Amino acid sequence: METLKKPLSIKVIYWITNITFWIYVVVSILAIALSVVFLFNLLPDNNLQLHVGMPVAVNILEKGTLDLNIASNYMDVQFKEMYGKIHFIDTPASVAKVYSIFILTITGAFFYIFLIFRRFINNVYDGKYFDIDNIALLKRISYALVGVWIFTAVYSYFQYFFIAINLKFETITTTGDVQTYPLILLGALFIWVLSHIFQKGVELKYDNELTI
């Protein structure tokens, strides 16, 4: 029996997925090790300098100027709703433990998604395009992405209510614009709908074979 030649696109996706997966495994191990250090306070006191992304926009009160390199063409500017990182100087152990839990949770969630996606791509590489088990993997990815979206929303509002609104600076003010990453939810819904389209195709193919 002649073996069907795999399309180049599938080969590329297969190798990129597997290489990226193992890179993520290494990164995950490092993240878990770092989280364990935070949880059990294994660093000497006042030696931890934690930088955390803030999914809450801030207004910069200080103005600047924009020079377009055109004669007499200067204008006053001011950044609006910037996102950045907050540095907890000499991070207390209690703060580090809270963020280590977030790190462990999101690392585990993405590892699970990556693992399922890798299995899906491996099945496609083996020629199982419209296999019912492969469709189930797509559904599991969509459900996991919904869970990630919920987690990121909770994390964002945690940052807002426990950190952002309590910040006191002279040159910035915190806004109520909190990032909830809706693209994650849209991606989950797209994959979920796609899995049902594939499932319907498999069912129609099966019914068609029964009538022949």
PyRosetta script that sets phi, psi and omega in degrees:
from pyrosetta import init, pose_from_sequence

init()
pose = pose_from_sequence("METLKKPLSIKVIYWITNITFWIYVVVSILAIALSVVFLFNLLPDNNLQLHVGMPVAVNILEKGTLDLNIASNYMDVQFKEMYGKIHFIDTPASVAKVYSIFILTITGAFFYIFLIFRRFINNVYDGKYFDIDNIALLKRISYALVGVWIFTAVYSYFQYFFIAINLKFETITTTGDVQTYPLILLGALFIWVLSHIFQKGVELKYDNELTI")
pose.set_psi(1, 132.4)
pose.set_omega(1, -176.7)
pose.set_phi(2, -77.1)
pose.set_psi(2, 132.2)
pose.set_omega(2, 178.8)
pose.set_phi(3, -81.8)
pose.set_psi(3, 129.9)
pose.set_omega(3, 179.8)
pose.set_phi(4, -70.2)
pose.set_psi(4, 135.7)
pose.set_omega(4, 178.9)
pose.set_phi(5, -75.0)
pose.set_psi(5, 132.0)
pose.set_omega(5, -178.6)
pose.set_phi(6, -76.5)
pose.set_psi(6, 137.3)
pose.set_omega(6, 176.6)
pose.set_phi(7, -62.6)
pose.set_psi(7, 149.8)
pose.set_omega(7, -179.3)
pose.set_phi(8, -60.4)
pose.set_psi(8, -37.8)
pose.set_omega(8, -178.6)
pose.set_phi(9, -60.6)
pose.set_psi(9, -40.0)
pose.set_omega(9, 179.8)
pose.set_phi(10, -68.8)
pose.set_psi(10, -38.7)
pose.set_omega(10, 177.2)
pose.set_phi(11, -62.4)
pose.set_psi(11, -43.4)
pose.set_omega(11, -179.4)
pose.set_phi(12, -63.6)
pose.set_psi(12, -47.5)
pose.set_omega(12, 179.5)
pose.set_phi(13, -62.2)
pose.set_psi(13, -39.4)
pose.set_omega(13, 179.9)
pose.set_phi(14, -60.2)
pose.set_psi(14, -50.3)
pose.set_omega(14, -177.1)
pose.set_phi(15, -71.1)
pose.set_psi(15, -39.1)
pose.set_omega(15, 178.1)
pose.set_phi(16, -62.8)
pose.set_psi(16, -43.1)
pose.set_omega(16, -179.6)
pose.set_phi(17, -62.2)
pose.set_psi(17, -46.2)
pose.set_omega(17, -176.9)
pose.set_phi(18, -70.0)
pose.set_psi(18, -40.6)
pose.set_omega(18, 177.8)
pose.set_phi(19, -64.9)
pose.set_psi(19, -44.9)
pose.set_omega(19, 179.1)
pose.set_phi(20, -63.5)
pose.set_psi(20, -37.7)
pose.set_omega(20, 179.8)
pose.set_phi(21, -59.3)
pose.set_psi(21, -47.2)
pose.set_omega(21, -177.3)
pose.set_phi(22, -71.6)
pose.set_psi(22, -30.3)
pose.set_omega(22, 172.4)
pose.set_phi(23, -63.4)
pose.set_psi(23, -42.3)
pose.set_omega(23, 179.2)
pose.set_phi(24, -65.7)
pose.set_psi(24, -34.6)
pose.set_omega(24, 177.2)
pose.set_phi(25, -59.7)
pose.set_psi(25, -45.0)
pose.set_omega(25, 178.9)
pose.set_phi(26, -62.6)
pose.set_psi(26, -45.0)
pose.set_omega(26, 179.2)
pose.set_phi(27, -62.8)
pose.set_psi(27, -39.7)
pose.set_omega(27, -179.5)
pose.set_phi(28, -63.8)
pose.set_psi(28, -40.7)
pose.set_omega(28, 178.7)
pose.set_phi(29, -61.6)
pose.set_psi(29, -42.0)
pose.set_omega(29, 178.2)
pose.set_phi(30, -65.2)
pose.set_psi(30, -41.3)
pose.set_omega(30, 179.9)
pose.set_phi(31, -65.2)
pose.set_psi(31, -40.5)
pose.set_omega(31, 178.7)
pose.set_phi(32, -65.6)
pose.set_psi(32, -42.8)
pose.set_omega(32, 178.9)
pose.set_phi(33, -61.6)
pose.set_psi(33, -41.6)
pose.set_omega(33, 179.0)
pose.set_phi(34, -65.4)
pose.set_psi(34, -39.1)
pose.set_omega(34, 179.1)
pose.set_phi(35, -65.4)
pose.set_psi(35, -38.4)
pose.set_omega(35, 177.3)
pose.set_phi(36, -63.4)
pose.set_psi(36, -39.5)
pose.set_omega(36, 176.5)
pose.set_phi(37, -60.0)
pose.set_psi(37, -42.7)
pose.set_omega(37, 179.4)
pose.set_phi(38, -66.6)
pose.set_psi(38, -44.8)
pose.set_omega(38, -175.4)
pose.set_phi(39, -62.2)
pose.set_psi(39, -40.9)
pose.set_omega(39, -176.0)
pose.set_phi(40, -99.7)
pose.set_psi(40, 10.2)
pose.set_omega(40, 174.0)
pose.set_phi(41, 51.3)
pose.set_psi(41, 54.2)
pose.set_omega(41, -176.4)
pose.set_phi(42, -85.9)
pose.set_psi(42, -7.5)
pose.set_omega(42, 176.9)
pose.set_phi(43, -88.4)
pose.set_psi(43, 149.2)
pose.set_omega(43, 175.3)
pose.set_phi(44, -60.6)
pose.set_psi(44, 152.7)
pose.set_omega(44, -178.9)
pose.set_phi(45, -57.1)
pose.set_psi(45, 138.8)
pose.set_omega(45, 174.9)
pose.set_phi(46, 65.3)
pose.set_psi(46, 17.8)
pose.set_omega(46, 178.1)
pose.set_phi(47, -101.9)
pose.set_psi(47, -6.2)
pose.set_omega(47, -178.6)
pose.set_phi(48, -93.9)
pose.set_psi(48, 127.5)
pose.set_omega(48, 178.1)
pose.set_phi(49, -120.1)
pose.set_psi(49, 87.6)
pose.set_omega(49, -173.1)
pose.set_phi(50, -84.5)
pose.set_psi(50, 129.4)
pose.set_omega(50, 174.1)
pose.set_phi(51, -112.2)
pose.set_psi(51, 125.4)
pose.set_omega(51, -175.1)
pose.set_phi(52, -128.1)
pose.set_psi(52, 133.1)
pose.set_omega(52, 175.4)
pose.set_phi(53, -66.7)
pose.set_psi(53, 135.6)
pose.set_omega(53, 179.7)
pose.set_phi(54, -105.7)
pose.set_psi(54, 109.6)
pose.set_omega(54, 179.6)
pose.set_phi(55, -81.1)
pose.set_psi(55, 31.0)
pose.set_omega(55, -179.8)
pose.set_phi(56, -124.2)
pose.set_psi(56, 130.1)
pose.set_omega(56, -177.7)
pose.set_phi(57, -75.5)
pose.set_psi(57, 148.2)
pose.set_omega(57, 175.0)
pose.set_phi(58, -128.9)
pose.set_psi(58, 148.5)
pose.set_omega(58, 174.0)
pose.set_phi(59, -94.3)
pose.set_psi(59, 130.6)
pose.set_omega(59, 176.1)
pose.set_phi(60, -89.7)
pose.set_psi(60, 121.7)
pose.set_omega(60, -175.6)
pose.set_phi(61, -82.4)
pose.set_psi(61, -23.3)
pose.set_omega(61, -178.2)
pose.set_phi(62, -79.7)
pose.set_psi(62, 130.4)
pose.set_omega(62, -179.7)
pose.set_phi(63, -91.4)
pose.set_psi(63, 160.1)
pose.set_omega(63, 176.5)
pose.set_phi(64, -136.4)
pose.set_psi(64, -171.9)
pose.set_omega(64, 178.5)
pose.set_phi(65, -126.3)
pose.set_psi(65, 151.2)
pose.set_omega(65, 178.2)
pose.set_phi(66, -115.2)
pose.set_psi(66, 123.6)
pose.set_omega(66, 179.2)
pose.set_phi(67, -109.6)
pose.set_psi(67, 114.7)
pose.set_omega(67, -179.2)
pose.set_phi(68, -92.4)
pose.set_psi(68, 12.8)
pose.set_omega(68, -179.2)
pose.set_phi(69, 59.1)
pose.set_psi(69, 28.8)
pose.set_omega(69, 175.0)
pose.set_phi(70, -118.2)
pose.set_psi(70, 138.7)
pose.set_omega(70, -176.0)
pose.set_phi(71, -52.5)
pose.set_psi(71, 129.0)
pose.set_omega(71, 175.6)
pose.set_phi(72, 57.1)
pose.set_psi(72, 33.5)
pose.set_omega(72, -179.0)
pose.set_phi(73, -121.6)
pose.set_psi(73, 63.7)
pose.set_omega(73, 174.5)
pose.set_phi(74, -101.3)
pose.set_psi(74, 146.5)
pose.set_omega(74, 175.8)
pose.set_phi(75, -142.6)
pose.set_psi(75, 149.4)
pose.set_omega(75, 176.4)
pose.set_phi(76, -79.2)
pose.set_psi(76, 138.6)
pose.set_omega(76, 179.5)
pose.set_phi(77, -134.8)
pose.set_psi(77, 160.5)
pose.set_omega(77, 176.3)
pose.set_phi(78, -150.2)
pose.set_psi(78, 129.3)
pose.set_omega(78, 177.3)
pose.set_phi(79, -69.8)
pose.set_psi(79, 140.5)
pose.set_omega(79, 178.0)
pose.set_phi(80, -124.7)
pose.set_psi(80, 138.4)
pose.set_omega(80, 176.1)
pose.set_phi(81, 49.0)
pose.set_psi(81, 62.3)
pose.set_omega(81, 176.3)
pose.set_phi(82, -86.6)
pose.set_psi(82, 150.3)
pose.set_omega(82, 173.6)
pose.set_phi(83, -116.3)
pose.set_psi(83, 144.2)
pose.set_omega(83, -178.9)
pose.set_phi(84, -160.2)
pose.set_psi(84, -158.4)
pose.set_omega(84, 179.5)
pose.set_phi(85, -114.8)
pose.set_psi(85, 150.2)
pose.set_omega(85, 174.5)
pose.set_phi(86, -109.9)
pose.set_psi(86, 136.4)
pose.set_omega(86, -179.6)
pose.set_phi(87, -104.9)
pose.set_psi(87, 114.9)
pose.set_omega(87, 175.0)
pose.set_phi(88, -85.0)
pose.set_psi(88, 98.1)
pose.set_omega(88, -176.4)
pose.set_phi(89, -66.9)
pose.set_psi(89, 129.5)
pose.set_omega(89, -175.9)
pose.set_phi(90, 48.9)
pose.set_psi(90, 62.3)
pose.set_omega(90, -171.6)
pose.set_phi(91, -55.4)
pose.set_psi(91, 124.7)
pose.set_omega(91, 175.5)
pose.set_phi(92, -64.9)
pose.set_psi(92, 151.1)
pose.set_omega(92, -178.3)
pose.set_phi(93, -61.0)
pose.set_psi(93, -35.8)
pose.set_omega(93, -178.6)
pose.set_phi(94, -63.7)
pose.set_psi(94, -40.5)
pose.set_omega(94, 178.6)
pose.set_phi(95, -67.9)
pose.set_psi(95, -42.3)
pose.set_omega(95, 180.0)
pose.set_phi(96, -61.9)
pose.set_psi(96, -37.9)
pose.set_omega(96, -179.3)
pose.set_phi(97, -65.9)
pose.set_psi(97, -40.0)
pose.set_omega(97, 179.2)
pose.set_phi(98, -61.4)
pose.set_psi(98, -46.5)
pose.set_omega(98, -178.0)
pose.set_phi(99, -72.9)
pose.set_psi(99, -26.1)
pose.set_omega(99, 177.0)
pose.set_phi(100, -66.1)
pose.set_psi(100, -34.6)
pose.set_omega(100, 176.8)
pose.set_phi(101, -65.1)
pose.set_psi(101, -41.9)
pose.set_omega(101, 176.6)
pose.set_phi(102, -61.8)
pose.set_psi(102, -43.5)
pose.set_omega(102, -178.8)
pose.set_phi(103, -62.1)
pose.set_psi(103, -46.3)
pose.set_omega(103, -179.6)
pose.set_phi(104, -62.0)
pose.set_psi(104, -41.3)
pose.set_omega(104, -178.0)
pose.set_phi(105, -65.6)
pose.set_psi(105, -49.6)
pose.set_omega(105, -176.7)
pose.set_phi(106, -71.0)
pose.set_psi(106, -33.6)
pose.set_omega(106, 177.0)
pose.set_phi(107, -64.0)
pose.set_psi(107, -44.1)
pose.set_omega(107, 178.8)
pose.set_phi(108, -65.3)
pose.set_psi(108, -40.3)
pose.set_omega(108, -179.3)
pose.set_phi(109, -63.7)
pose.set_psi(109, -45.7)
pose.set_omega(109, -179.6)
pose.set_phi(110, -71.0)
pose.set_psi(110, -30.5)
pose.set_omega(110, 175.1)
pose.set_phi(111, -63.7)
pose.set_psi(111, -42.6)
pose.set_omega(111, 178.8)
pose.set_phi(112, -62.2)
pose.set_psi(112, -45.7)
pose.set_omega(112, 179.5)
pose.set_phi(113, -62.5)
pose.set_psi(113, -44.5)
pose.set_omega(113, -179.1)
pose.set_phi(114, -63.5)
pose.set_psi(114, -39.6)
pose.set_omega(114, -179.8)
pose.set_phi(115, -64.2)
pose.set_psi(115, -44.9)
pose.set_omega(115, 179.6)
pose.set_phi(116, -66.2)
pose.set_psi(116, -41.3)
pose.set_omega(116, 179.7)
pose.set_phi(117, -64.1)
pose.set_psi(117, -38.8)
pose.set_omega(117, 178.3)
pose.set_phi(118, -63.2)
pose.set_psi(118, -41.2)
pose.set_omega(118, 176.8)
pose.set_phi(119, -62.8)
pose.set_psi(119, -39.3)
pose.set_omega(119, 178.4)
pose.set_phi(120, -62.1)
pose.set_psi(120, -47.9)
pose.set_omega(120, -179.0)
pose.set_phi(121, -65.3)
pose.set_psi(121, -39.1)
pose.set_omega(121, 178.1)
pose.set_phi(122, -62.0)
pose.set_psi(122, -38.9)
pose.set_omega(122, 177.6)
pose.set_phi(123, -65.7)
pose.set_psi(123, -41.6)
pose.set_omega(123, 177.4)
pose.set_phi(124, -62.5)
pose.set_psi(124, -40.9)
pose.set_omega(124, 178.6)
pose.set_phi(125, -61.6)
pose.set_psi(125, -32.1)
pose.set_omega(125, 178.8)
pose.set_phi(126, -83.9)
pose.set_psi(126, 3.3)
pose.set_omega(126, 176.4)
pose.set_phi(127, 95.1)
pose.set_psi(127, 5.3)
pose.set_omega(127, -179.5)
pose.set_phi(128, -91.1)
pose.set_psi(128, 77.2)
pose.set_omega(128, -174.7)
pose.set_phi(129, -77.5)
pose.set_psi(129, -51.1)
pose.set_omega(129, -175.8)
pose.set_phi(130, -116.8)
pose.set_psi(130, 49.9)
pose.set_omega(130, 179.2)
pose.set_phi(131, -88.4)
pose.set_psi(131, 140.4)
pose.set_omega(131, -176.0)
pose.set_phi(132, -63.5)
pose.set_psi(132, -33.5)
pose.set_omega(132, 177.6)
pose.set_phi(133, -68.4)
pose.set_psi(133, -36.2)
pose.set_omega(133, 178.5)
pose.set_phi(134, -67.8)
pose.set_psi(134, -35.8)
pose.set_omega(134, 176.7)
pose.set_phi(135, -64.6)
pose.set_psi(135, -37.4)
pose.set_omega(135, 177.5)
pose.set_phi(136, -63.6)
pose.set_psi(136, -34.9)
pose.set_omega(136, 177.3)
pose.set_phi(137, -64.3)
pose.set_psi(137, -40.7)
pose.set_omega(137, 177.0)
pose.set_phi(138, -60.1)
pose.set_psi(138, -41.9)
pose.set_omega(138, 179.2)
pose.set_phi(139, -63.0)
pose.set_psi(139, -41.2)
pose.set_omega(139, -180.0)
pose.set_phi(140, -64.5)
pose.set_psi(140, -36.4)
pose.set_omega(140, 176.7)
pose.set_phi(141, -64.0)
pose.set_psi(141, -42.5)
pose.set_omega(141, -179.6)
pose.set_phi(142, -64.6)
pose.set_psi(142, -41.4)
pose.set_omega(142, 178.6)
pose.set_phi(143, -65.5)
pose.set_psi(143, -40.1)
pose.set_omega(143, 179.2)
pose.set_phi(144, -65.1)
pose.set_psi(144, -38.1)
pose.set_omega(144, 178.7)
pose.set_phi(145, -65.8)
pose.set_psi(145, -36.4)
pose.set_omega(145, 175.1)
pose.set_phi(146, -61.7)
pose.set_psi(146, -42.4)
pose.set_omega(146, 177.0)
pose.set_phi(147, -61.6)
pose.set_psi(147, -40.7)
pose.set_omega(147, 177.6)
pose.set_phi(148, -63.5)
pose.set_psi(148, -41.2)
pose.set_omega(148, 179.2)
pose.set_phi(149, -62.1)
pose.set_psi(149, -43.9)
pose.set_omega(149, 177.9)
pose.set_phi(150, -61.6)
pose.set_psi(150, -42.8)
pose.set_omega(150, -179.9)
pose.set_phi(151, -63.0)
pose.set_psi(151, -44.4)
pose.set_omega(151, -179.1)
pose.set_phi(152, -65.5)
pose.set_psi(152, -35.0)
pose.set_omega(152, 177.0)
pose.set_phi(153, -65.9)
pose.set_psi(153, -43.1)
pose.set_omega(153, 177.7)
pose.set_phi(154, -62.6)
pose.set_psi(154, -43.2)
pose.set_omega(154, 179.5)
pose.set_phi(155, -62.1)
pose.set_psi(155, -43.1)
pose.set_omega(155, -178.9)
pose.set_phi(156, -62.4)
pose.set_psi(156, -44.4)
pose.set_omega(156, -179.3)
pose.set_phi(157, -74.2)
pose.set_psi(157, -26.6)
pose.set_omega(157, 171.1)
pose.set_phi(158, -62.3)
pose.set_psi(158, -45.6)
pose.set_omega(158, 177.9)
pose.set_phi(159, -60.4)
pose.set_psi(159, -37.2)
pose.set_omega(159, -177.4)
pose.set_phi(160, -71.2)
pose.set_psi(160, -52.4)
pose.set_omega(160, -172.5)
pose.set_phi(161, -77.4)
pose.set_psi(161, -28.0)
pose.set_omega(161, -176.7)
pose.set_phi(162, -102.7)
pose.set_psi(162, -19.3)
pose.set_omega(162, -177.7)
pose.set_phi(163, -119.9)
pose.set_psi(163, -62.5)
pose.set_omega(163, -168.2)
pose.set_phi(164, -58.8)
pose.set_psi(164, -48.7)
pose.set_omega(164, -175.3)
pose.set_phi(165, -71.9)
pose.set_psi(165, -11.1)
pose.set_omega(165, 178.7)
pose.set_phi(166, -100.2)
pose.set_psi(166, 1.7)
pose.set_omega(166, 178.6)
pose.set_phi(167, -75.0)
pose.set_psi(167, 141.0)
pose.set_omega(167, 178.6)
pose.set_phi(168, -126.7)
pose.set_psi(168, 108.5)
pose.set_omega(168, 177.0)
pose.set_phi(169, -131.1)
pose.set_psi(169, 158.8)
pose.set_omega(169, 179.4)
pose.set_phi(170, -87.8)
pose.set_psi(170, -25.0)
pose.set_omega(170, -172.7)
pose.set_phi(171, -114.5)
pose.set_psi(171, 2.3)
pose.set_omega(171, 176.0)
pose.set_phi(172, -136.3)
pose.set_psi(172, 154.4)
pose.set_omega(172, 173.3)
pose.set_phi(173, -129.7)
pose.set_psi(173, 143.6)
pose.set_omega(173, -179.4)
pose.set_phi(174, -82.7)
pose.set_psi(174, 137.0)
pose.set_omega(174, 176.7)
pose.set_phi(175, -99.2)
pose.set_psi(175, 176.5)
pose.set_omega(175, 176.7)
pose.set_phi(176, -95.2)
pose.set_psi(176, 12.0)
pose.set_omega(176, -178.5)
pose.set_phi(177, -84.1)
pose.set_psi(177, 101.6)
pose.set_omega(177, -177.3)
pose.set_phi(178, -107.4)
pose.set_psi(178, 128.6)
pose.set_omega(178, 178.6)
pose.set_phi(179, -74.4)
pose.set_psi(179, 126.3)
pose.set_omega(179, 176.9)
pose.set_phi(180, -117.3)
pose.set_psi(180, 5.3)
pose.set_omega(180, 173.2)
pose.set_phi(181, 52.4)
pose.set_psi(181, 61.4)
pose.set_omega(181, -178.1)
pose.set_phi(182, -64.9)
pose.set_psi(182, -20.8)
pose.set_omega(182, 179.4)
pose.set_phi(183, -63.3)
pose.set_psi(183, -28.4)
pose.set_omega(183, 176.4)
pose.set_phi(184, -64.4)
pose.set_psi(184, -44.0)
pose.set_omega(184, 179.0)
pose.set_phi(185, -65.7)
pose.set_psi(185, -42.2)
pose.set_omega(185, 178.8)
pose.set_phi(186, -62.5)
pose.set_psi(186, -40.5)
pose.set_omega(186, 176.8)
pose.set_phi(187, -62.0)
pose.set_psi(187, -41.3)
pose.set_omega(187, 178.9)
pose.set_phi(188, -63.5)
pose.set_psi(188, -43.8)
pose.set_omega(188, 179.5)
pose.set_phi(189, -64.8)
pose.set_psi(189, -39.3)
pose.set_omega(189, 178.9)
pose.set_phi(190, -62.2)
pose.set_psi(190, -46.7)
pose.set_omega(190, 179.9)
pose.set_phi(191, -64.9)
pose.set_psi(191, -38.1)
pose.set_omega(191, 179.3)
pose.set_phi(192, -63.8)
pose.set_psi(192, -45.7)
pose.set_omega(192, 177.6)
pose.set_phi(193, -64.1)
pose.set_psi(193, -41.5)
pose.set_omega(193, 179.8)
pose.set_phi(194, -61.3)
pose.set_psi(194, -40.4)
pose.set_omega(194, 179.5)
pose.set_phi(195, -63.6)
pose.set_psi(195, -37.4)
pose.set_omega(195, 178.8)
pose.set_phi(196, -71.6)
pose.set_psi(196, -31.9)
pose.set_omega(196, 175.5)
pose.set_phi(197, -65.4)
pose.set_psi(197, -44.9)
pose.set_omega(197, 178.2)
pose.set_phi(198, -62.8)
pose.set_psi(198, -40.8)
pose.set_omega(198, -179.7)
pose.set_phi(199, -62.8)
pose.set_psi(199, -42.2)
pose.set_omega(199, 178.5)
pose.set_phi(200, -64.2)
pose.set_psi(200, -37.8)
pose.set_omega(200, 177.4)
pose.set_phi(201, -62.9)
pose.set_psi(201, -41.5)
pose.set_omega(201, 177.8)
pose.set_phi(202, -63.7)
pose.set_psi(202, -41.7)
pose.set_omega(202, 179.5)
pose.set_phi(203, -64.4)
pose.set_psi(203, -41.6)
pose.set_omega(203, 178.9)
pose.set_phi(204, -65.6)
pose.set_psi(204, -40.0)
pose.set_omega(204, 178.1)
pose.set_phi(205, -63.2)
pose.set_psi(205, -41.0)
pose.set_omega(205, 179.7)
pose.set_phi(206, -65.7)
pose.set_psi(206, -44.5)
pose.set_omega(206, 178.5)
pose.set_phi(207, -63.8)
pose.set_psi(207, -36.0)
pose.set_omega(207, -179.9)
pose.set_phi(208, -66.3)
pose.set_psi(208, -38.6)
pose.set_omega(208, 179.5)
pose.set_phi(209, -68.2)
pose.set_psi(209, -32.0)
pose.set_omega(209, 179.8)
pose.set_phi(210, -69.7)
pose.set_psi(210, -29.0)
pose.set_omega(210, -177.2)
pose.set_phi(211, -84.1)
pose.set_psi(211, -10.5)
pose.set_omega(211, -178.2)
pose.set_phi(212, -86.2)
pose.dump_pdb("model.pdb")
